[in-house]
């Protein structure tokens, strides 16, 4: 059964089999977590993402989906790039956010990763309300059918840390 743990800090320094990148659909880097992972992981990650764009994902990675590359220079062996939805007050995109987590776990299972570190997908630049992002992440991971043993929810800041710890229990 998947155990959820909360750690506060920088996901690029977390020791895990895989870390999840809150990526954009281009897979070519961006701001927030995405930019930090690309910077810390070095050019190997961008090169791998460019290869994905040239082969299996020429149109980019669809929202709610996930794909893996090497971890480059990160302590993690792999990076699982997951595209979460941009929050909208006019359209419920919760299923796409859940899918970003479940697809990340499915990719982790394919890699045989047992410890996976997650950011709060869509809670940064994509504007998802923090409390709702935490609820979706925790309920989705708790309900998941996966061989992953530990999901490390990496809280970047005090408010996410407090909300995640309360939700995880």
N, C-alpha and C positions, 0 to 999 in steps of 0.2 A: 504494500500500500504506500502511496506517495505521501511523504512527510513534508510539510511546508515549514520552512524556517525563515526568519526575517533577519537580515543583516543590514546595517547602515553603512553607506560608503559609496565608493566608486566601482561600478561593475567591471571596469577594465582591470582591476587588481584582484578580483575574486578568483580563487582557485576552485575550478569546477571542470568537469569533462567538457561542458559546452556553456557558452553564455548566449543569451538571446539578445539580438540587436533590434531595437524599435526602429526598423528601417523605413525608408520611403520606397515607393515602387520602382524607382530607377535603379536601386541597389548600388548607386555610385557615391554614397556618402551624403551627408547633410549636416544639420545642426544637432544639438542636444546629445543624446546617447549615441546616435548614429555617427556623428562626427567624432565623438570621443573614442569610439571603438575603432573607427578607421585610422585615426591619428595614432592611438596606442598600439594597434595591431600591425601597423606598417603597410608598405605597398603590396605585400602579398595578398592582403584581403581585397584591396581594390582590384588587383589583377585577377583574382578569382571571380569577383563580381562582374568584371568586364567579360570574362570568359562565359559566364552564365548568360549575360545579355547577348553575346555573339552566338550562343548555341540554343539552350533550352528555353530562355526567356527573352526573346528579342523585343517584346513589347513591354518588358518589365514584369515585376512580380505582382500578381493581383492582390488587392486588399483582402486580408483574412488568411493569406497563404504564408508559407515559410519554406526556406531552402537553406542549406548549409554550405559553408566554405571552411577552409582551414582557419585556425585561430591566429595565424601569422605569428607575431611576436608577443601575443597575449599569454598569460598563464594557462588559459583554457585551450584545449586541443582544437575545438571547433567553435565557430560562430554560427548561430542559427538566426538568419535574417527573417524577421516576421514583420509584415506590413499591417499595422492597425488602421482603423478608420479614423478620419477626422471627425470630431464630435459635431453634431448638428442639433440645434434646439428644435428643428422642424421634422427630423426623420430619425427613427429609432434604428441605430446601427449596432446595437448590442450584440447581435448574432455574429457580425463581422469581428468584433473585438474578442468574443469567445473563441471564434475560429482561429484567430492569430495565436492564442494560447494552445488550443488543441492540436493545431497543425505543427506548432513548435515541438510539442511532446511527441507527435508522430514521427517527426524528423529525428528527434533525439532517440527514439526507439530504433529507427533504422540504423543510427550510428552506434547503437548499444551504449549510449551515454547513461550513466546512473545518477550523476549529480549535475543539475542544470540551474544556472543562475538567470533570473528574469528581472528586467526592469518593469515598471508599471507602463505597459504598452499604451500608447495614445494619450497618456496623462501629461505630457509635456507640451511640445510644439503643436500637437494635434488637438489640444484644448479640452480633452475629456475631463469632466469634473472629478476631482481627486477622490472624493468619497465613493463615487460610483465606479471609478476605475479600480479601486481597491476591492469593492464588493464583487465585481465581475471577475477579477483575477483570482481571488481566493475561492469563490464558489466554483469557478471553472476548473481550477486545479484540484480541488477536493473531489469533484465528480469525475475526474479523468480516469480512463482506463489506460494505464501506461506502465511500462517496466522501469521508468525512472523512479529511483528510490527517494531522492531528496530534491525538492525545488527550493532554491534559495531566492527569496524575494528581496532584491537589493533596493533599499530605500535611499534615495538621494535627498537628504534633508530631514529635519525633525518632524514635520507634519506627516509626510508619507510613512516614516518610521512608526510614529504613534498610531496612525490609522491601521497600518498593516498588522502591528502587534495586537491591537484590539480585535481585528477581524480573524486573525489566525488563532488567537486564544492562548 
